[in-house]
Amino acid sequence: MRHGRVIFIALVCALIFGASVSCSKNHHSAFAEQAIKPADLIKMKYRPLKNGAVGESMGFKFLWIPFVSPSEADAKRDMLERLQKEGITTNGKHIGYTNATSDRGGFGFIGLIGAPTITLTSDVVEILGEAPLQPDIQPVRQ
């Protein structure tokens, strides 16, 4: 009887450890890497369209098998659809994303069923062109 209890506890611990290791994968985001950096934004003329725009993509897993995987492309499409619903049109405009983040999340129940999500957040700007060059200002020495 005692031997069976030890095996049961070991299996439960292994399951919990396996679930925690599989949930801690690093997330590589092409969306966040391709966003306009603040140093590059200074060199441009732009007009903010929406600060803190959000887009989400949800997937579905059953018994650790992904049937539908979330994607950044779907989340980006959702972000643009939400902008359209708010009355912000992006058709024919050169838009860019800045201050972008990509978060993975979702819920799961011991690997039996799960709904992984990707949530994109960024400021959406309209690119109007390059900013005029500013002359370098040198400090006056006395």
N, C-alpha and C positions, 0 to 999 in steps of 0.2 A: 504494500500500500504506500509506503514511504517513497519507494523508488518511482512509482507512477506520479506522485506529487512533484518530485524533483524534475522529472521530464516535462511535466505540464508547465511548471514555472520557467524552465529553460526555454521552452517553445514560445511562451508569451513574451519573455524578454527579447528573444531573437526577432519576433514579429515587430515589437515596438522599436527596436534598434534599426531594423530594416526599413521601417516606415519613416523614421526620422532621418536616416541617411539619404533615402530617395527624395525627400522633400527639400533637402538643402543643396540642390544643384545650383551652380552659378548660372545666371541668366545673361546671355550675350544679346544685346539689342542693337541691331543695325539702325533702327529708327533713331535712337538716342545718339549714336555715333555720327550719323549723317546730318544731324540738326546743326543749324547755324550757331557757331560759338560766339560769345559776347565780343571777343576781340575782332571777329569778322563783321559783326553787326555794326560796329562803330564806323566801318568803312562804307556803309550803305545808306541810301535814303530808303526809308521804309515807313509803312503805316500799319499800326496794330489793327488787326481785324477782331481777334478774340484772345483774351488772356485766360489761361487755364482751361483750354479746350480739352475734352475728354473723349476717348473712344475705347470700346471694349470688345473683346472677342472671347467667346466661351466654347469649350470643347466638352467631350464626354468620354469617360473611361469606364469599362466594366471588367472586373477581374484582371486588373493591371493592363488590359489591352485597350489602347486608344482607338476609339471608333471615329471620333472627330477631334482633331487637334486645333487648339486656338492658334491664330497667326497674327503677326503684326500688320500684315496687309489688310486683313478683315477689320482689325481695330482701327486702322487709319481710315478705311472706308466708312466705318461707323462714325468716326470723328467728323468727317466731311458731311455726312448725312445729318448729323446733329446741328452742324453749322447752318445747313440749308433750312432746317426746321426753325431755326432761330431768326431766319431772314438774312443771313450773311451769305452772299453769293461769292463763289470762288471761280466761277466760269470765266475764262478769258483773262484771268489775273495770274501773275507770277507770284505764287505764294511760297513761303518758307516756314520752317518750324524752328523755334528757339526755346531754350530752357526745357528741353524735352526729357522725359523720363519714361521708362517702361518697367512695369511691375508685373511679376507672375504671382498668381494666387489661386484661389478657388477653395473648394472643399472636397473632402473625401472621407469615406468610411472604411477604414482598415483595408483599403485596396479593392474592396468589393465593388464600389461604385464611386465615381468622382466626377467633378466638373472643374477642370483647370481653366483659368482665365488669364488673359493678358490685358492689362489696362495701360493705355498710352495717355500721357498728359503733356501738353505743350502750349506755348503761346504761338498763335498763328499770325503771321505778318504778311503784308503785301510788299513785295520788293519793287521799288520805284526806280532804282538805278544806283549808280555809285555816288557817294557823297563827294563834294568838292574837296580837293586836297587842302588841308590846313597847313599854313606855314609853320615850320618848327620855331617855337618861341624859346629863345635862350634866356636864362636868368641874367639880370644885370649884375655885374660884379662891381663892387666899390672898393 
